[in-house]
């Protein structure tokens, strides 16, 4: 029963509201305004201090990202924050190595990654 309740809640929240003004459930926000607010995503100021620190390079373009892109970045930050310290250090080291690569080396690495994604068993 609980799973059904959760499924119904998710379905209701994911469906675009088609509420007419003055009807029960009317938010008082014009439909276009409601949709614009829903599509706006998370404001930078709503991010935690840790999220802002880790996503600092995205600050100036944050509001131009789709809500899905923002969520993906935030999920990455959460995964990073959940890592034990030694794993974080390994991630930081790899990130620094990547920064020190030439553009050609980075492109080769990206291509290698794309091939591995395409053909994981090769």
N, C-alpha and C positions, 0 to 999 in steps of 0.2 A: 504494500500500500504506500509506503514511504517513497519507493522508487517511482511509482506512478505520480505522486504529488510533485516530486522533483522534476519529472519529465514534463508535466503540465506547466509548472512554473517556468522552466526553460523555454518551452514553446511559446507561452504567453509573452515572455520578455523579448523573444527574438522576432515576433511578428510586429510589423510596422503598424502603429495605431491608426485606425480608421475612424476615430471618434469625431463626430460632428459637434460643432460648437453648441453649447447649451444642453447637450445630452448627458446622461449619467456617465461619469468617468472623464468628463471634459477637464483637461488640465488648465485651461485658461490661456494656454500658450497657442498662438496661431500655428496651424499645421506646419507651415514652412519654417517657422521659428523653432518648433520642436525638432524637426528633422535636421536643421542646421546645427542645433545644440548637440544632437545625438551623433552627428558626423564630425564634430569638432575634436573629439578625443579628449585626452587628459592634458590639462594645462601644466606647463613646466612647474609652476608654483605648487602644484599638488603632489609633486614627486618628493620622496623623502630626501633628506640630506645625503644619504649614501647613494641613492639613485642619481641625484644631481651630480655628485662627484664622479661616479663611474660613467655617466652619460654626458659629461661636460662638453665633449666635442660636438654633440648634437644640439646644444642649447639654442643656437641661433636659427636652426632649421626645424626644431621640434614641432612647432605649430603647423608646419607644412606637411608633416607626415600624416598618413592616414591613421585612424585608430588602430587598425590591424598592425601597421608598422610599429607604432608606439608600444602596443602590447607585446609584440615580438621582442623588442629591445628590452622592455621591462622584465620579461620572462628570462631573458639571458642574464640580466643583472641578478635576478633572484637565484638562478642556478649557480652563478659565480659566488654569491654570498653564502650559499649553502655548502660550498666546498670546504674541506679541511684545509688548514694553512699550507701544508706541503703541496697540495694540488693547486692552490691559488698561486703559489710560487712558481710551479711548473707552467701554469698558464701565462703568468707575467713574463717568464723567460722566453716562451715561444712567441709571445706578442712582440717582445723587444727584438728577437731574431728577425721576425717578419718586417718590422720597421727598418731594420738595417739592410734589408735586401734591395737590390737594384730593381727598377721597374720590370726588367726582363726576367729576373729571377722570380718575382712575384707572379708574373703572368704564367710562367712555367708551372709554378706551384698551383695556381688556380686551375690551369688546364688539367694537371694531374688529378686534382680533386674532382673536377667535373667528370673525368673518365672513370674514376673509382665509383662515383655515384651512379653513373650510367651502367657500368659493368662491375658490380661489386664482387663477383666470383672470379674475376680474371686475375 
